[in-house]
Amino acid sequence: MIDRRHIGHTLPPFEVEVEKGRLRFFAKATGQTDPVYIDEAAARAAGHPGLPVPPSFFFCLEMESPNPAAIRELLGMDYRSLLHGEQGFSYHAMAHAGDTLRFEQRIADIYDKKGGALEFVVRHTRVSNQRDELVAELRCVTVVRNG
Amino acid sequence: MTTITLPAWDALQPGDTLPPLELPAITRLTLALYCGASGDHNPIHVDTDFAKSAGMPDVFVHGMLSAAWLARLLTNWVPQSAIRSLDVRFAAITQVGERITCTGTVAEKFEHEGRRWVRLQVATANEQGTPKLTGEALVAWL
């Protein structure tokens, strides 16, 4: 069982620069053909200062953490037993290529079901930009299959 | 090129559906590209040997790739700045070879803090109609 004393634990904040080439690669990988997400002129014509960060890409930027395995290591979770159970995003402001985003992660909850056969780790992440504006809040539920 | 604009809130009714987003059959290349572009290098999605060692019959689709498709469903319908939230549950594993369709339905219209909102039910399903991701999104009109 995962030690519940880790509930409330905060991880060291980190910053990630949003790169436009990476956004174009993500567009290709997700089948995105809307030019707003690929072509800077189209993005500007739609009122954006640069290529916009698409809704789910904040989760990918969060993986740019200096140690993306930090929570797994802290809680002693094996990759092979993990499933992504739920993912939530709340949006407060748009982010664009060239922005530097700050990620603040916290273990919000740890609980179990089915007599401990399944454990759940809930991570909350606050994302703000270089102007200290709140951009997004993320909620990730990881499921640990025990036994 | 057309710029997406918000549909008329007044004309929307619960039960209205968004234009569905139909994806081509998923290949291993799809998963390799998403692995690189997303930064999710978990080998269970691209390395069959690893997937088998974890008790899975084969590699399988990143849940967050399906979430990205649901995001495309939404941004095909409204400008991204109008999307206030997206919450998904990974109900079943999406397999290589499946053809996924993303759907959205207006569940509720309401006014809150001087804004007009729509709550959408969103989902992905395979060609048999088996749900893979289910969730909801909130869209706000200024």
Boltz contact constraints between the chains, C-beta under 6 A:
constraints:
  - contact:
      token1: [A, 25]
      token2: [B, 37]
      max_distance: 6.0
  - contact:
      token1: [A, 26]
      token2: [B, 37]
      max_distance: 6.0
  - contact:
      token1: [A, 29]
      token2: [B, 33]
      max_distance: 6.0
  - contact:
      token1: [A, 29]
      token2: [B, 34]
      max_distance: 6.0
  - contact:
      token1: [A, 29]
      token2: [B, 37]
      max_distance: 6.0
  - contact:
      token1: [A, 30]
      token2: [B, 68]
      max_distance: 6.0
  - contact:
      token1: [A, 32]
      token2: [B, 72]
      max_distance: 6.0
  - contact:
      token1: [A, 35]
      token2: [B, 1]
      max_distance: 6.0
  - contact:
      token1: [A, 46]
      token2: [B, 3]
      max_distance: 6.0
  - contact:
      token1: [A, 52]
      token2: [B, 80]
      max_distance: 6.0
  - contact:
      token1: [A, 54]
      token2: [B, 71]
      max_distance: 6.0
  - contact:
      token1: [A, 55]
      token2: [B, 71]
      max_distance: 6.0
  - contact:
      token1: [A, 55]
      token2: [B, 83]
      max_distance: 6.0
  - contact:
      token1: [A, 55]
      token2: [B, 86]
      max_distance: 6.0
  - contact:
      token1: [A, 56]
      token2: [B, 67]
      max_distance: 6.0
  - contact:
      token1: [A, 56]
      token2: [B, 68]
      max_distance: 6.0
  - contact:
      token1: [A, 56]
      token2: [B, 71]
      max_distance: 6.0
  - contact:
      token1: [A, 59]
      token2: [B, 64]
      max_distance: 6.0
  - contact:
      token1: [A, 60]
      token2: [B, 38]
      max_distance: 6.0
  - contact:
      token1: [A, 60]
      token2: [B, 39]
      max_distance: 6.0
  - contact:
      token1: [A, 63]
      token2: [B, 39]
      max_distance: 6.0
  - contact:
      token1: [A, 80]
      token2: [B, 54]
      max_distance: 6.0
  - contact:
      token1: [A, 84]
      token2: [B, 63]
      max_distance: 6.0
  - contact:
      token1: [A, 84]
      token2: [B, 90]
      max_distance: 6.0
  - contact:
      token1: [A, 86]
      token2: [B, 89]
      max_distance: 6.0
  - contact:
      token1: [A, 87]
      token2: [B, 88]
      max_distance: 6.0
  - contact:
      token1: [A, 88]
      token2: [B, 87]
      max_distance: 6.0
  - contact:
      token1: [A, 89]
      token2: [B, 86]
      max_distance: 6.0
  - contact:
      token1: [A, 90]
      token2: [B, 85]
      max_distance: 6.0
  - contact:
      token1: [A, 91]
      token2: [B, 83]
      max_distance: 6.0
  - contact:
      token1: [A, 91]
      token2: [B, 84]
      max_distance: 6.0
  - contact:
      token1: [A, 94]
      token2: [B, 81]
      max_distance: 6.0
